[in-house]
Amino acid sequence: MTEISFRLARNEDDFEAARALCREWLEWHWSNYPPNWPRGDDHPMDPVGFQEILHNLADLHTRPLGGILIASVDGKPSGCVMYSEASPGIAEFNRMYVSADGRGHGLGRKLLDHMFAQMIADGYTHVFFSSATFLEHARTMYENAGFVPMQHPEDFPDAWRDKVYFMERSLT
């Protein structure tokens, strides 16, 4: 029988497991990225800038207002999701990824459910995220988890408006 477990990252081994999953996610992202989409140093998934984010993961998602959840399948880290405070009572999540060997166990949805429970325990009442439109496979999962479309922030770059969508969900 397959053993699935979830934990909040608490030590350097956990943060390194999350970094390894994020590196795999970055590789997957660029191998599936549409060839006609923008690229460059200012791209949110630029490998050089992304390395800086990975280096600072623990600080970007510091408890008690943030967190990194790791899902393991048979003891091997196979998925992660991260969140932090966007404003009082409102969290933003990002860097959700399930590795190829972790797929088929419903980890994406289970990670969301564990994240929702942790966010509620942390005092959040609302959560939102953004994602690239080419990542169509995940949108149905988000909708089934109760997310609904939301407006782009006013200062969001026009060049990206047709390539990125935002969704939100109440936690109450």
Residue pairs with C-beta under 8 A, 6 or more apart in sequence:
2 73
2 74
2 105
3 73
3 74
3 75
4 71
4 72
4 73
4 105
4 107
4 110
5 71
5 72
5 75
6 69
6 70
6 71
6 72
6 110
6 111
6 114
7 14
7 69
7 70
7 72
8 14
8 63
8 67
8 68
8 69
8 70
8 118
9 15
9 17
9 18
9 58
9 61
9 67
9 68
9 69
9 70
14 68
14 70
15 57
15 58
15 68
17 70
17 77
17 80
18 57
18 68
18 70
18 77
18 80
18 82
19 54
19 57
20 77
21 70
21 77
21 78
21 79
21 80
21 97
21 99
22 50
22 53
22 54
22 57
22 80
22 95
22 97
23 54
24 97
24 99
25 95
25 97
26 45
26 47
26 50
28 97
29 45
30 45
30 47
32 134
33 45
33 134
34 134
37 134
37 163
38 159
38 160
38 163
40 46
41 48
41 49
43 49
53 60
57 68
57 82
58 68
60 66
60 82
60 84
61 67
61 68
61 82
61 83
61 84
62 84
64 122
65 84
65 85
65 122
66 82
66 83
66 84
66 85
66 91
67 82
67 83
67 115
67 118
67 122
68 80
68 81
68 82
69 80
69 81
69 82
69 111
69 114
69 115
69 118
70 77
70 79
70 80
71 77
71 78
71 79
71 80
71 98
71 102
71 107
71 110
71 111
71 114
72 78
73 101
73 102
73 105
73 107
76 101
76 102
77 99
78 98
78 99
78 101
78 102
78 105
78 107
79 96
79 97
79 98
79 99
79 102
79 107
79 108
79 111
80 95
80 96
80 97
80 111
81 93
81 95
81 96
81 97
81 111
81 112
81 115
82 93
82 94
82 95
82 96
83 91
83 92
83 93
83 94
83 115
83 119
83 127
84 91
84 92
85 91
85 92
85 124
86 92
86 128
89 123
89 124
89 125
89 126
90 124
90 125
90 126
90 127
90 128
91 119
91 122
91 124
91 126
91 127
91 128
92 127
92 128
92 129
93 115
93 127
93 128
93 129
94 129
94 130
96 108
96 111
96 112
96 129
96 138
98 107
98 108
98 111
108 138
108 141
109 141
109 144
109 145
112 141
112 142
112 145
113 145
115 127
116 127
116 145
116 171
119 127
119 171
120 171
124 171
125 170
125 171
125 172
126 168
126 169
126 170
126 171
127 168
127 169
127 171
128 150
128 166
128 167
128 168
128 169
129 142
129 147
129 166
129 167
130 164
130 165
130 166
130 167
131 138
131 139
131 142
131 164
131 165
131 167
132 163
132 164
133 162
133 163
133 164
133 165
134 163
139 165
142 167
143 167
145 169
146 169
146 170
147 167
147 168
147 169
148 167
148 168
148 169
149 165
149 166
149 167
150 166
150 167
150 168
151 166
152 161
152 164
152 166
153 166
156 164
